[in-house]
Amino acid sequence: MTETISRTAVDATRFRQALSVHAAGVVIITARSEGVAVGLTATSFSSVSLDPPLVSFYIGRESATWPWLRQADLFAVNILAGHQAQLAARFARKGIDRFAAPTRWSPGPYGTPLLDDVAAHLICTPYETMPIGDHYLVVGLVTDVSVHDPSHPLLYHRGRFGNFVPQT
């Protein structure tokens, strides 16, 4: 008996439901473009390659941040610590100044915004960008790294932020 492979995509609601059970790390991508600080929360962050050191994230094609981020010569990946759920939620919100108080940050290389109290910063130059589905895949070449507090990362799971608790 021969089975046929389905070539029909699952509907978006079922797909989203299935993905919600996958825990993901949380980062905020920041950049300065034409003198404007921009940033967004991403859970699609991933390492790509060690040689050369590459990382990636996805951004929706309809994102209001994408036109600014696309023009930036550098971007920072701010890897969030477990206590930064409110910051992640702030950078996921639309229509607000994400860099206004209570956000705490300082300018890094070439003015790239670096958020305070994160677990780590990765400074990246754009390496490759490609359209995939309703998103863009953005790959960055890591040119600098600062690790601050790697002990407790922020995670996203089932629509909520939380902390990692290691098993004993």
ABEGO torsion letter per residue (X at the ends): XBBBBBABBBBAAAAAAAAAABBBBBBBBBBBBGGBBBBBBBAABBBABAOBBBBBBBBBAABAAAAAAAABABBBBBBBBAAAAAAAAAAABBGBBAABOABBBBBBBGGBBBBBGBABBBBBBBABBBBBEABBBBBBBBABBBBABAABBBBBBGGBBBBBBBBX
